[in-house]
Amino acid sequence: MARFAKVVLFSAFLAGSAHAFTGPASFLPRTAGRVAATPLSLHMDAALIVQNKGGGHGEIGFQLAKQLREKSLDVTLMQDSATKWDKPPFCYYGELEQAGVEVLNVDLSQPDHIQGALQGRSYTHVFDNFAKNVDTVSAVAGLARSWGVKNFAYVSSAGMYEGDS
């Protein structure tokens, strides 16, 4: 059910309707402390999805890339090179490439590899579906700031936080 709810969240977000959202209202835009009643909208020129190697995040990134591309947006999916490419949804990435999604295979544990793969590129929206610590989120967020992105979405199940030693 959690996997389905996450995909529904992104589907509602992309469809421009808050009414399809079935999860907690805390994810919806707020106006003066109340949930906004107006539909969500997303206008972008180019989207970057930074994708981890598995789990529910793999499905989220796959579905997000597919839906953004169906809306005729330029989409780059930067996939962690530690991915098990023979497992779903990664074994279906050929479908994304046939639809026009650019898939980059990058060692996301190395911030310099992230910066190198994205050198000379620019995006208006970034979906960080990977970051696990300050170094990895800083690499992508720093680039996003230099691009002047309109939106930066971070997807996490609290995996980024490390306890104090």
Buried (B, 14 or more C-beta within 10 A) or exposed (E): EEEEEBBBBBBBBBBBEBEBBEEEEEEBEEEEEEEEEEEBEBEBEBBBBBBBBBEBBBBBBBBBBBBBBEBEBBBBBBBBBEBEEEEEBBEEBEBBEEEEBBBBBBBBBBBEBBBEBBEEBBBBBBBBBBBBEEEBBEBBBEBBEEBEBBEBBBBBEEEBEEEEE
